[in-house]
Amino acid sequence: MKPFPRALALLLPLLLSAPHAMAELEKQVVWKVVDPRGKVTYYDAAPPKEVEGKVTRIEVDLTANRATLTGVGEGVPTKTLPLTAPELKRVRADAELARARANLEAARKAREDGKDPTPEETQWIGKKGGGARPVPTDAYHERIKALDASVKSAEAELERAQKAARMAAID
């Protein structure tokens, strides 16, 4: 396998996840739990099964500026509520922050998985006393630079998303 297709194969999962990330920006799901004492807790993932109280799944459509409330485990009809501009801004910022964290994690994993040179990226150099030692080729160094650049870009993206989330929380 040539170095360029190998690098492309390593970066392909990141490129294929971009449409999924854009779809995630359009919809945010939040879970609201009201326990028997009236305490309200929000989850960004489905709450554990052992949680007591009324559970409501809230789907926020970021493109339409509205939220859909669905009661879980009951015959409650679905309600659609309009979001105020600050609420919509916060939900969008939270969705962007979650996407940025996932991208950074994927970039770091790709970097960690690709740190060792492949056989095609290894050149064997003879030693003075006999034998040979492996030396990474330029293709390996270029691939590592690309992986490092994607991590750095994902870190910058996360930093921007964190700043936007802080600003949205202030509004």
Phi and psi restraints in degrees (value plus and minus 20) as a CYANA .aco file:
   2 LYS   PHI     -97.0   -57.0
   2 LYS   PSI     134.1   174.1
   3 PRO   PHI     -79.1   -39.1
   3 PRO   PSI     -61.7   -21.7
   4 PHE   PHI     -84.0   -44.0
   4 PHE   PSI     -69.8   -29.8
   5 PRO   PHI     -81.0   -41.0
   5 PRO   PSI     -52.2   -12.2
   6 ARG   PHI     -84.5   -44.5
   6 ARG   PSI     -65.0   -25.0
   7 ALA   PHI     -84.5   -44.5
   7 ALA   PSI     -60.5   -20.5
   8 LEU   PHI     -83.2   -43.2
   8 LEU   PSI     -59.9   -19.9
   9 ALA   PHI     -84.4   -44.4
   9 ALA   PSI     -54.0   -14.0
  10 LEU   PHI     -93.5   -53.5
  10 LEU   PSI     -54.2   -14.2
  11 LEU   PHI    -109.0   -69.0
  11 LEU   PSI     -32.2     7.8
  12 LEU   PHI     -78.4   -38.4
  12 LEU   PSI     -62.8   -22.8
  13 PRO   PHI     -79.1   -39.1
  13 PRO   PSI     -56.3   -16.3
  14 LEU   PHI     -86.0   -46.0
  14 LEU   PSI     -61.0   -21.0
  15 LEU   PHI     -88.6   -48.6
  15 LEU   PSI     -56.2   -16.2
  16 LEU   PHI     -93.3   -53.3
  16 LEU   PSI     -43.0    -3.0
  17 SER   PHI    -100.6   -60.6
  17 SER   PSI     -29.9    10.1
  18 ALA   PHI     -80.6   -40.6
  18 ALA   PSI     -66.7   -26.7
  19 PRO   PHI     -82.4   -42.4
  19 PRO   PSI     -57.6   -17.6
  20 HIS   PHI     -83.4   -43.4
  20 HIS   PSI     -59.2   -19.2
  21 ALA   PHI     -85.0   -45.0
  21 ALA   PSI     -58.5   -18.5
  22 MET   PHI     -86.2   -46.2
  22 MET   PSI     -57.7   -17.7
  23 ALA   PHI     -84.9   -44.9
  23 ALA   PSI     -56.0   -16.0
  24 GLU   PHI     -85.7   -45.7
  24 GLU   PSI     -51.0   -11.0
  25 LEU   PHI     -87.1   -47.1
  25 LEU   PSI     -46.1    -6.1
  26 GLU   PHI    -102.6   -62.6
  26 GLU   PSI     -38.0     2.0
  27 LYS   PHI    -161.3  -121.3
  27 LYS   PSI     114.6   154.6
  28 GLN   PHI    -146.2  -106.2
  28 GLN   PSI     112.9   152.9
  29 VAL   PHI    -132.0   -92.0
  29 VAL   PSI     110.4   150.4
  30 VAL   PHI    -149.4  -109.4
  30 VAL   PSI     123.5   163.5
  31 TRP   PHI    -131.1   -91.1
  31 TRP   PSI     110.1   150.1
  32 LYS   PHI    -131.4   -91.4
  32 LYS   PSI     107.7   147.7
  33 VAL   PHI    -141.7  -101.7
  33 VAL   PSI     105.5   145.5
  34 VAL   PHI    -130.9   -90.9
  34 VAL   PSI      91.9   131.9
  35 ASP   PHI     -97.8   -57.8
  35 ASP   PSI     151.3   191.3
  36 PRO   PHI     -77.5   -37.5
  36 PRO   PSI     -45.3    -5.3
  37 ARG   PHI    -106.7   -66.7
  37 ARG   PSI     -24.1    15.9
  38 GLY   PHI      77.1   117.1
  38 GLY   PSI     -19.3    20.7
  39 LYS   PHI     -92.3   -52.3
  39 LYS   PSI     111.4   151.4
  40 VAL   PHI    -122.3   -82.3
  40 VAL   PSI     109.5   149.5
  41 THR   PHI    -149.7  -109.7
  41 THR   PSI     117.0   157.0
  42 TYR   PHI    -129.0   -89.0
  42 TYR   PSI     120.7   160.7
  43 TYR   PHI    -143.6  -103.6
  43 TYR   PSI     126.0   166.0
  44 ASP   PHI    -112.6   -72.6
  44 ASP   PSI     -23.5    16.5
  45 ALA   PHI    -153.3  -113.3
  45 ALA   PSI     147.1   187.1
  46 ALA   PHI     -77.4   -37.4
  46 ALA   PSI     113.5   153.5
  47 PRO   PHI     -88.4   -48.4
  47 PRO   PSI     138.7   178.7
  48 PRO   PHI     -80.3   -40.3
  48 PRO   PSI     133.1   173.1
  49 LYS   PHI     -80.7   -40.7
  49 LYS   PSI     -52.5   -12.5
  50 GLU   PHI     -99.0   -59.0
  50 GLU   PSI     -18.5    21.5
  51 VAL   PHI     -88.9   -48.9
  51 VAL   PSI     111.1   151.1
  52 GLU   PHI    -117.0   -77.0
  52 GLU   PSI     128.0   168.0
  53 GLY   PHI      97.3   137.3
  53 GLY   PSI    -194.7  -154.7
  54 LYS   PHI    -105.1   -65.1
  54 LYS   PSI     105.7   145.7
  55 VAL   PHI    -128.3   -88.3
  55 VAL   PSI     109.5   149.5
  56 THR   PHI    -145.7  -105.7
  56 THR   PSI     109.2   149.2
  57 ARG   PHI    -112.8   -72.8
  57 ARG   PSI     105.3   145.3
  58 ILE   PHI    -135.0   -95.0
  58 ILE   PSI      97.0   137.0
  59 GLU   PHI    -122.8   -82.8
  59 GLU   PSI     101.3   141.3
  60 VAL   PHI    -124.0   -84.0
  60 VAL   PSI      97.7   137.7
  61 ASP   PHI    -108.3   -68.3
  61 ASP   PSI      83.7   123.7
  62 LEU   PHI     -89.5   -49.5
  62 LEU   PSI     -42.0    -2.0
  63 THR   PHI    -105.5   -65.5
  63 THR   PSI     -41.1    -1.1
  64 ALA   PHI    -128.9   -88.9
  64 ALA   PSI     -22.2    17.8
  65 ASN   PHI      40.9    80.9
  65 ASN   PSI      25.7    65.7
  66 ARG   PHI    -171.5  -131.5
  66 ARG   PSI     140.4   180.4
  67 ALA   PHI    -142.1  -102.1
  67 ALA   PSI     124.8   164.8
  68 THR   PHI    -132.5   -92.5
  68 THR   PSI     102.0   142.0
  69 LEU   PHI    -120.6   -80.6
  69 LEU   PSI     107.6   147.6
  70 THR   PHI    -147.1  -107.1
  70 THR   PSI     100.6   140.6
  71 GLY   PHI     -89.9   -49.9
  71 GLY   PSI     119.1   159.1
  72 VAL   PHI    -121.9   -81.9
  72 VAL   PSI     110.7   150.7
  73 GLY   PHI      56.6    96.6
  73 GLY   PSI      -4.1    35.9
  74 GLU   PHI    -161.7  -121.7
  74 GLU   PSI     147.9   187.9
  75 GLY   PHI    -112.5   -72.5
  75 GLY   PSI      15.8    55.8
  76 VAL   PHI     -98.7   -58.7
  76 VAL   PSI     112.7   152.7
  77 PRO   PHI     -88.3   -48.3
  77 PRO   PSI     135.7   175.7
  78 THR   PHI     -94.7   -54.7
  78 THR   PSI     118.7   158.7
  79 LYS   PHI    -137.1   -97.1
  79 LYS   PSI     123.1   163.1
  80 THR   PHI    -136.0   -96.0
  80 THR   PSI     103.8   143.8
  81 LEU   PHI    -137.8   -97.8
  81 LEU   PSI     120.6   160.6
  82 PRO   PHI     -94.4   -54.4
  82 PRO   PSI     127.7   167.7
  83 LEU   PHI    -120.9   -80.9
  83 LEU   PSI     125.4   165.4
  84 THR   PHI     -96.2   -56.2
  84 THR   PSI     143.4   183.4
  85 ALA   PHI     -79.0   -39.0
  85 ALA   PSI     -64.4   -24.4
  86 PRO   PHI     -84.7   -44.7
  86 PRO   PSI     -57.2   -17.2
  87 GLU   PHI     -84.5   -44.5
  87 GLU   PSI     -64.2   -24.2
  88 LEU   PHI     -82.1   -42.1
  88 LEU   PSI     -61.4   -21.4
  89 LYS   PHI     -82.1   -42.1
  89 LYS   PSI     -62.4   -22.4
  90 ARG   PHI     -85.4   -45.4
  90 ARG   PSI     -63.1   -23.1
  91 VAL   PHI     -84.8   -44.8
  91 VAL   PSI     -62.0   -22.0
  92 ARG   PHI     -83.6   -43.6
  92 ARG   PSI     -62.0   -22.0
  93 ALA   PHI     -84.5   -44.5
  93 ALA   PSI     -59.9   -19.9
  94 ASP   PHI     -85.6   -45.6
  94 ASP   PSI     -60.0   -20.0
  95 ALA   PHI     -84.6   -44.6
  95 ALA   PSI     -62.2   -22.2
  96 GLU   PHI     -84.6   -44.6
  96 GLU   PSI     -59.1   -19.1
  97 LEU   PHI     -84.0   -44.0
  97 LEU   PSI     -63.6   -23.6
  98 ALA   PHI     -83.3   -43.3
  98 ALA   PSI     -61.1   -21.1
  99 ARG   PHI     -85.5   -45.5
  99 ARG   PSI     -60.5   -20.5
 100 ALA   PHI     -85.7   -45.7
 100 ALA   PSI     -59.9   -19.9
 101 ARG   PHI     -83.2   -43.2
 101 ARG   PSI     -62.7   -22.7
 102 ALA   PHI     -84.7   -44.7
 102 ALA   PSI     -60.6   -20.6
 103 ASN   PHI     -84.1   -44.1
 103 ASN   PSI     -61.2   -21.2
 104 LEU   PHI     -84.9   -44.9
 104 LEU   PSI     -63.0   -23.0
 105 GLU   PHI     -81.4   -41.4
 105 GLU   PSI     -62.4   -22.4
 106 ALA   PHI     -85.2   -45.2
 106 ALA   PSI     -60.7   -20.7
 107 ALA   PHI     -86.6   -46.6
 107 ALA   PSI     -61.7   -21.7
 108 ARG   PHI     -85.0   -45.0
 108 ARG   PSI     -59.5   -19.5
 109 LYS   PHI     -85.3   -45.3
 109 LYS   PSI     -62.8   -22.8
 110 ALA   PHI     -81.9   -41.9
 110 ALA   PSI     -59.5   -19.5
 111 ARG   PHI     -85.2   -45.2
 111 ARG   PSI     -64.6   -24.6
 112 GLU   PHI     -85.3   -45.3
 112 GLU   PSI     -62.6   -22.6
 113 ASP   PHI     -88.3   -48.3
 113 ASP   PSI     -46.3    -6.3
 114 GLY   PHI    -123.5   -83.5
 114 GLY   PSI      -3.5    36.5
 115 LYS   PHI     -94.1   -54.1
 115 LYS   PSI     -44.4    -4.4
 116 ASP   PHI    -110.4   -70.4
 116 ASP   PSI     118.6   158.6
 117 PRO   PHI     -90.2   -50.2
 117 PRO   PSI     123.8   163.8
 118 THR   PHI    -100.4   -60.4
 118 THR   PSI     147.7   187.7
 119 PRO   PHI     -78.2   -38.2
 119 PRO   PSI     -52.9   -12.9
 120 GLU   PHI     -91.9   -51.9
 120 GLU   PSI     -40.8    -0.8
 121 GLU   PHI    -119.7   -79.7
 121 GLU   PSI      -7.1    32.9
 122 THR   PHI    -137.3   -97.3
 122 THR   PSI     111.6   151.6
 123 GLN   PHI    -134.5   -94.5
 123 GLN   PSI     117.7   157.7
 124 TRP   PHI    -120.1   -80.1
 124 TRP   PSI     103.9   143.9
 125 ILE   PHI    -130.9   -90.9
 125 ILE   PSI     113.7   153.7
 126 GLY   PHI     -91.2   -51.2
 126 GLY   PSI     126.8   166.8
 127 LYS   PHI    -116.9   -76.9
 127 LYS   PSI     141.5   181.5
 128 LYS   PHI     -82.4   -42.4
 128 LYS   PSI     -61.7   -21.7
 129 GLY   PHI    -108.9   -68.9
 129 GLY   PSI     -13.3    26.7
 130 GLY   PHI      88.8   128.8
 130 GLY   PSI     144.5   184.5
 131 GLY   PHI      64.1   104.1
 131 GLY   PSI    -193.0  -153.0
 132 ALA   PHI    -167.2  -127.2
 132 ALA   PSI     135.8   175.8
 133 ARG   PHI    -146.2  -106.2
 133 ARG   PSI     126.7   166.7
 134 PRO   PHI    -100.0   -60.0
 134 PRO   PSI     120.4   160.4
 135 VAL   PHI    -153.4  -113.4
 135 VAL   PSI     107.4   147.4
 136 PRO   PHI     -85.5   -45.5
 136 PRO   PSI     123.8   163.8
 137 THR   PHI    -106.1   -66.1
 137 THR   PSI     154.7   194.7
 138 ASP   PHI     -82.0   -42.0
 138 ASP   PSI     -54.1   -14.1
 139 ALA   PHI     -80.9   -40.9
 139 ALA   PSI     -59.4   -19.4
 140 TYR   PHI     -82.7   -42.7
 140 TYR   PSI     -67.4   -27.4
 141 HIS   PHI     -83.3   -43.3
 141 HIS   PSI     -57.5   -17.5
 142 GLU   PHI     -86.0   -46.0
 142 GLU   PSI     -61.5   -21.5
 143 ARG   PHI     -84.0   -44.0
 143 ARG   PSI     -62.7   -22.7
 144 ILE   PHI     -84.5   -44.5
 144 ILE   PSI     -60.5   -20.5
 145 LYS   PHI     -80.8   -40.8
 145 LYS   PSI     -62.0   -22.0
 146 ALA   PHI     -84.7   -44.7
 146 ALA   PSI     -62.1   -22.1
 147 LEU   PHI     -86.2   -46.2
 147 LEU   PSI     -60.9   -20.9
 148 ASP   PHI     -82.9   -42.9
 148 ASP   PSI     -60.4   -20.4
 149 ALA   PHI     -84.8   -44.8
 149 ALA   PSI     -57.5   -17.5
 150 SER   PHI     -88.7   -48.7
 150 SER   PSI     -55.3   -15.3
 151 VAL   PHI     -86.1   -46.1
 151 VAL   PSI     -65.4   -25.4
 152 LYS   PHI     -81.8   -41.8
 152 LYS   PSI     -62.1   -22.1
 153 SER   PHI     -83.9   -43.9
 153 SER   PSI     -61.9   -21.9
 154 ALA   PHI     -86.4   -46.4
 154 ALA   PSI     -55.9   -15.9
 155 GLU   PHI     -85.4   -45.4
 155 GLU   PSI     -61.7   -21.7
 156 ALA   PHI     -85.3   -45.3
 156 ALA   PSI     -59.9   -19.9
 157 GLU   PHI     -82.3   -42.3
 157 GLU   PSI     -62.4   -22.4
 158 LEU   PHI     -83.8   -43.8
 158 LEU   PSI     -61.2   -21.2
 159 GLU   PHI     -82.2   -42.2
 159 GLU   PSI     -62.1   -22.1
 160 ARG   PHI     -84.2   -44.2
 160 ARG   PSI     -61.4   -21.4
 161 ALA   PHI     -86.6   -46.6
 161 ALA   PSI     -58.8   -18.8
 162 GLN   PHI     -84.0   -44.0
 162 GLN   PSI     -61.3   -21.3
 163 LYS   PHI     -84.2   -44.2
 163 LYS   PSI     -63.4   -23.4
 164 ALA   PHI     -83.3   -43.3
 164 ALA   PSI     -59.1   -19.1
 165 ALA   PHI     -86.2   -46.2
 165 ALA   PSI     -58.9   -18.9
 166 ARG   PHI     -84.3   -44.3
 166 ARG   PSI     -62.9   -22.9
 167 MET   PHI     -85.2   -45.2
 167 MET   PSI     -58.9   -18.9
 168 ALA   PHI     -86.8   -46.8
 168 ALA   PSI     -53.8   -13.8
 169 ALA   PHI     -89.7   -49.7
 169 ALA   PSI     -48.8    -8.8
 170 ILE   PHI     -92.3   -52.3
 170 ILE   PSI     -58.8   -18.8
